[in-house]
Amino acid sequence: MKLFDHYIPRTDGKLSVWAHTYKQKIGELGASLGLTPEQIPEQQKIAQALIDNIADVAIKRNSFREATSAKKLFQEIHLKEIRRMVRFMKTFGNYSPNMGAELRVVITG
C-alpha cells in the first residue's frame, strides 16, 4: 500500500505547511468541490490534527536533545568526581582488591 500520494510532502516541515494550506483552502473551496457542510470542518479538523501532531513531535524531539545534552554534562561532572574519589580510596591503607571488586571499581576479566 502506498502511504503518500505524489502531492503530499514527505518531510515534516513541508507537510505542516501543506496541511495549513489544505485546511485553509478546503474551507474556501470545499463546497465548490462537492463537499458537504459536514465534510468541510471534518477535513479541516483532520488537517489540524496533522499539524498538531507534527508540532508535538518537534517539541518532543527538541526536549529529547536537551535532556540528552544535560545527561552528558551531568555524567561528565559527577563521574569525574567519582573517579577522583576512587583514586583516593585506592591509595588509602585499608583498601583491598576485594573491596574494589565489591565497589565494582576494578576491571575484571
C-alpha positions in Angstrom: 0.0 0.0 0.0 1.4 3.4 -1.0 1.4 5.7 2.1 1.7 9.0 0.3 0.3 10.3 -2.9 2.7 12.2 -5.0 1.3 15.6 -3.9 1.7 15.0 -0.2 5.2 16.1 1.1 7.3 13.6 2.9 9.2 15.9 5.3 7.5 17.2 8.4 8.2 20.9 7.7 6.8 20.7 4.2 3.9 18.5 5.3 3.0 21.0 8.0 2.9 23.9 5.5 0.9 21.7 3.1 -1.6 20.9 5.8 -2.0 24.5 6.8 -2.8 25.4 3.2 -5.1 22.4 2.8 -7.0 23.4 5.9 -7.5 27.0 4.7 -8.3 26.2 1.1 -10.7 23.4 1.9 -12.8 25.9 3.8 -12.8 28.3 0.8 -13.2 25.7 -2.0 -14.7 22.7 -0.3 -18.4 23.4 -1.2 -17.4 24.2 -4.8 -15.7 20.8 -5.0 -18.8 18.9 -3.8 -18.0 18.6 -0.1 -21.0 18.8 2.3 -21.1 21.3 5.1 -20.3 18.4 7.5 -17.3 17.2 5.4 -15.5 20.6 5.3 -14.9 21.1 9.0 -14.1 17.4 9.3 -11.3 17.8 6.7 -10.1 20.9 8.5 -10.1 19.0 11.8 -8.0 16.2 10.3 -5.6 18.7 8.8 -5.2 20.5 12.1 -4.6 17.2 13.9 -1.8 16.5 11.4 -0.3 20.0 12.1 -0.6 19.5 15.9 1.0 16.0 15.7 4.0 17.3 13.7 4.4 20.2 16.2 4.2 17.8 19.1 6.9 15.6 17.7 9.1 18.6 17.0 8.7 19.7 20.7 9.5 16.2 22.0 12.4 15.8 19.7 13.9 19.1 21.0 13.2 18.1 24.6 15.0 14.8 24.0 18.0 16.5 22.6 18.1 18.9 25.5 17.7 16.0 28.0 20.5 14.1 26.3 22.8 17.0 26.4 22.0 17.6 30.1 22.6 14.0 30.9 26.0 14.0 29.2 27.0 17.1 31.1 25.7 15.7 34.4 27.6 12.5 33.9 30.8 14.3 32.9 30.7 16.3 36.1 29.7 13.6 38.5 31.6 10.7 37.1 34.7 12.9 37.2 34.1 13.3 41.0 33.6 9.5 41.4 36.8 8.8 39.6 38.7 11.3 41.8 37.3 9.6 44.9 38.0 6.1 43.7 41.7 7.1 43.0 41.8 8.4 46.6 40.3 5.3 48.1 42.7 3.0 46.2 45.6 4.8 47.8 44.1 4.5 51.3 45.8 2.0 53.6 42.7 -0.1 54.2 41.8 -0.6 50.6 41.9 -4.1 49.2 41.3 -5.5 45.7 38.3 -7.3 47.3 36.8 -4.0 48.4 37.4 -2.6 44.9 35.6 -5.7 43.4 32.7 -5.1 45.7 32.5 -1.5 44.7 33.0 -2.6 41.1 35.9 -0.1 40.6 38.3 -2.6 39.3 38.5 -4.2 35.8 37.7 -7.9 35.9 38.5 -10.4 33.2 
